[in-house]
């Protein structure tokens, strides 16, 4: 009788954990989607990629077609686009991401979440909603200079529904990073490169955006330089993610494949205590069964 009771209990202790949730957080155009694709091709087991951009695109298309009678979101004017994005669509996208994580966690090995968490409110929202999940939080970093390059390169590609804004990634960078304090993970922010990045971004805006966006970028540049203390004679400063993470990868300096390899290695190190716990349970089961 004791054996019948103990064996199921011991094997429950050995049951595999729910899926590991790999949160890829970073600005738009930082390289999150490319890293997510590279990771999905190298990780062992079942992998599902959940993309904030893909969900948001679908929501925006629905709003454009069902409520405004347009063919797609590309026909939305800038004002209406901003109203929909800042109003219901962005919040709904985050709700859907959290629901998808809970839905897939018991049947997949890894869930890769490509997302932008750029406020304390969103950070708290995700922490509370995923507090019981095994989340490996990765900051996908990209310097302002590389962000502008990525936007420029993407906007030159053909068959795109719309051009990607250059001011948005820089604005999100401003919200996501701060000057590093001693002992914090540090990334180098170069003053001259940043000045040139804003100069290039303003030149890109004058071609197809209106005066309002250009004025916004000029104001952002001033706030940016002040917040990160990028004034002469300073050449470089160190910045750190505002919301913390388990691992930082600089996607602006490496290929998606190289970033995936480093991220996977970091994930293995992060998982090591849990792997050891499972090994201890294995030994416990083996020892207990020998006495039954």
Secondary structure as GFF3:
##gff-version 3
##sequence-region A 1 292
A	DSSP	alpha_helix	2	14	.	.	.	ID=ss1
A	DSSP	beta_strand	20	25	.	.	.	ID=ss2
A	DSSP	alpha_helix	32	42	.	.	.	ID=ss3
A	DSSP	beta_strand	47	51	.	.	.	ID=ss4
A	DSSP	alpha_helix	52	62	.	.	.	ID=ss5
A	DSSP	pi_helix	63	67	.	.	.	ID=ss6
A	DSSP	three_ten_helix	73	75	.	.	.	ID=ss7
A	DSSP	alpha_helix	78	84	.	.	.	ID=ss8
A	DSSP	pi_helix	85	89	.	.	.	ID=ss9
A	DSSP	alpha_helix	90	104	.	.	.	ID=ss10
A	DSSP	beta_strand	110	115	.	.	.	ID=ss11
A	DSSP	alpha_helix	120	129	.	.	.	ID=ss12
A	DSSP	beta_strand	134	141	.	.	.	ID=ss13
A	DSSP	alpha_helix	144	155	.	.	.	ID=ss14
A	DSSP	alpha_helix	167	176	.	.	.	ID=ss15
A	DSSP	beta_strand	177	179	.	.	.	ID=ss16
A	DSSP	beta_strand	187	190	.	.	.	ID=ss17
A	DSSP	alpha_helix	191	208	.	.	.	ID=ss18
A	DSSP	alpha_helix	211	227	.	.	.	ID=ss19
A	DSSP	beta_strand	236	241	.	.	.	ID=ss20
A	DSSP	beta_strand	247	250	.	.	.	ID=ss21
A	DSSP	alpha_helix	256	291	.	.	.	ID=ss22
###
